[in-house]
């Protein structure tokens, strides 16, 4: 393993990290690296408490993917016109988080501590309930290590708190000829059980196409929702369509039902039918929750799993992204 401080020597590679789909922002100052093989090039930002692209407390700091290019097509990008490293949603996907609401949050008093996996030990604010939009004070960032090869990168995060929660978390991104795989391993090194969801926001931006009728999103089961689609979405059996483009500040958020407890249900396919570029992603754990959110510049099938790890035990899971051109 190489310490993250040593890896800052790769900062010169960040010149290729610039460019945002919105066309205005320049991210060259944020540490990041590029991994590639003969078919896929992937740009990923590095966790850094002083200079990182993302320093807020909602999402896991590791594996923030800024770009994936395959056969002349782009699958991700920066979806906003402004950027603040301390703002909860200012990052690019796929991005993951352990959210509900944090280990030990419910037992902590204002000024006390709770733990967010992939972030560190956090101070609880004087508030009546957890606010996922809030960026809380981080009192211990833990220890980050990074190792990297030509077509892979591994992040390791170690945190030990004085409230009984501790972990060793490893996330590896490995390229394949038609996509990439994100492997996760979480070891509970504390004295209290880890019980949490883990979700992925995804933030797809396939070829910079606006969220609208160009896209088709499909599932392996018949989907349904009781939420308001605001006139933007239509559901037909296993598929979700846009009726019209989202523009300006319009957005839509719906919880999707219909999945069962089978691992095979944890799969989504997104296709930009205008450019022909598509992606299928799957996770080797049953779905805990599936929602769909979109604004004008990005669309996000947000998939969740449930993690339960007793002290001394480990949990592993894997997400696979397969890219294709129709």
Secondary structure, 3 states (H helix, E strand, C coil): CEEHHHHHHHHHHHHHHCCCCCCCCCCCCCCEEEEECCCEEEEEECCCCCCCCCCCCCCCCCCEEEEEEECCEECCCCCCCCCCCCCCCCCCCCCEECCCCCECCCCCCCCCEEEECCCEEEECCCCCCCCCCCCCCEEECCEEEEEEECCEEEEEEEEECCCCCEEEEEEEEEEECCEEEEEEEEEECCCCCEEEEEEECCCECHHHCCCCCCEEEEECCCCECCCCCCCCEEEECCEEEECCCCCCCCEEEEECECCCCCHHHCEEEEEECCCCEEEEEEECCCCCEEEEEEECCCEEEEEEEEEEECCCCEEEEEEEEEEEEC
